[in-house]
Amino acid sequence: MFNTGDKVTVLDDAMDGIVTAVNGDQITVLTTDGFELKFNSKELLKISGDELKMGLSGQNVSQILKEKEIPKARSFVKEKKSKKEVPVPEFDLHIEKLVKNFRGMSNYDILTLQTETAQRHIEFAIRNRIPKIVFIHGVGEGILKSELDFLLGRYDSISFKDGNYQKYGSGATEVYFKQNA
């Protein structure tokens, strides 16, 4: 495939040269920098004199180089979290998350259970000085949300707002607890 005097380029390196000796698959190349190096025949590509002067420009060369190139791993932008950051507790108030079977329960019983559960979590957060919690109440007709707003409004040390729309949609409320020193 290669003969003495052929002009070649090294595929994995930015090096050109002329073949000085061929010994089976072992090819000795005198580089344009004046070094004599040995390569395997699979590492070299024969080029014409014009390409040697101008650099790699042929479609064949670029195609072969592209095939040899290792594909880069796709990168994903992740939310960076500091090591000190503690995850915010989230409490899902959907009835199917609170009890196994709610078939015999009336709407009043369901709403009462949901608000009592929310109140227990609020009291726990105040006792344990948790700075923020999130209640997931869903969108629905807004009855649970309005009941939750009424419950949260009874506390002086609490402020609340709609949850992060990107994460929860419009079906969550973030609750912040003002800590006294």
Disulfide bonds with the S-S distance in Angstrom:
none
